[in-house]
Amino acid sequence: MPLNRVRQLEWMDDPSLPESDRRWALAGLSRINRLSGVADVLLHQLQHYARSLPERPLRVLDLASGEGDLPIHWALKAKLANAKHADWDLCVTASDSCDRAIEQQQRRAEQAGVGIRSLQMDCLNVPLPSGFDVIVCSLLMHQLDESQVFRLLQAMQLASTRAMLVCDFERTRWNLAIIKTASHLLTRSPVFHHDSAISVKSAFTREEFARIARAALTRPVRIRSVVPCRFMMVADESVVPVVSPVFA
C-alpha cells in the first residue's frame, strides 16, 4: 500500500518553540546530515561542474541553508583542495529568510575558518539573484505544495547558468521506518523525532517530483534515489551524469 503524502507543521517552524528546544533539534539535524554523507553527495556533483571552469571558482547558491551545514562543508572541502592545488574551486553563498540563521551561518563559517557569503531572502517570494552557475536546494521541497515547487524550480532555472541540484527526502514506508529509528538513536530531542518523521510523510516520491520538474523545466531532468532516504535531481543542459552513489 502506498504511503500517502500528508503535510503537517514541523515543530521547528513554530515561533513559540523555546530556543533551547530549537537548538537541540538543530543539533540532531546536523548530526544526521553529517552521518548521512549528503553534503559529499552534492559536493561530488559540484566538483564536476567546477572542473569545467578551471579559470575561476564555480559560483554556488544554496537555498534555505538554515545554519549553513552544507555550504560550510563545501567551502571547507574547497579550501582543503586548493591547498593541494586541485583543479576545482567553489565560491559558496548560503541563504535563508531568518536573520538568526544568517548570523549563525557567518559565526559557524568563521569557526570553521572559511569564508562564505550569506544572503537574507525568502526564496519563495522574491526573485532569485542572478550570477550563479549552480543553485542547490536541499530539504526544502518537502515543505511545499506542488505549485510552490513548480514556481521555485522555474526560478532556479532562470537564475542558474549551469545547473540545478535538488536533494530531499523520498517518501516511502521503508524510508519512514529508517528515519524514525535513526532519529531516536541519534538524539533524544522530541522536536527532532517529530519533525524528521513529518518530513518524510510530507515528502514527494521520486515519480511525483520528476513529474513536476519535467513540467516546470526546459532542461533535461535526471532523478535518482540516494542513500539514505533521499533523492537527488540534477537538471542541466549537458550530459554530465549523476555522479554520486545512486540506486535506481
C-alpha positions, 0 to 999 in steps of 0.5 A: 500500500502506498504511503500517502503524502500528508503535510503537517507543521514541523515543530521547528517552524513554530515561533513559540518553540523555546530556543533551547528546544530549537537548538537541540533539534538543530543539533540532531539535524546536523548530526544526521546530515553529517552521518548521512554523507549528503553534503559529499553527495552534492559536493561530488556533483559540484566538483564536476561542474567546477572542473569545467571552469578551471579559470575561476571558482564555480559560483554556488547558491544554496537555498534555505541553508538554515545554519549553513551545514552544507555550504560550510562543508563545501567551502571547507572541502574547497579550501582543503583542495586548493591547498593541494592545488586541485583543479576545482574551486567553489565560491559558496553563498548560503541563504535563508529568510531568518536573520538568526540563521544568517548570523549563525551561518557567518559565526559557524563559517568563521569557526570553521575558518572559511569564508562564505557569503550569506544572503537574507531572502525568502526564496519563495517570494522574491526573485532569485539573484542572478550570477550563479552557475549552480543553485542547490536546494536541499530539504526544502521541497518537502515543505511545499505544495506542488505549485510552490515547487513548480514556481521555485524550480522555474526560478532556479532555472532562470537564475542558474547558468549551469545547473540545478541540484535538488536533494530531499527526502523520498517518501516511502514506508521503508524510508519512514521506518529508517528515519524514525529509528535513526532519529531516536538513536541519534538524539533524544530531542522530541522536536527532532523525532517529530519533525524528521518523521513529518518530513518524510510523510510530507515528502514527494516520491521520486515519480511525483517530483520528476513529474513536476520538474519535467513540467516546470523545466526546459532542461533535461531532468535526471532523478535518482534515489540516494542513500539514505532516504533521499533523492537527488535531481540534477537538471542541466543542459549537458550530459554530465551524469549523476555522479554520486552513489545512486540506486535506481 
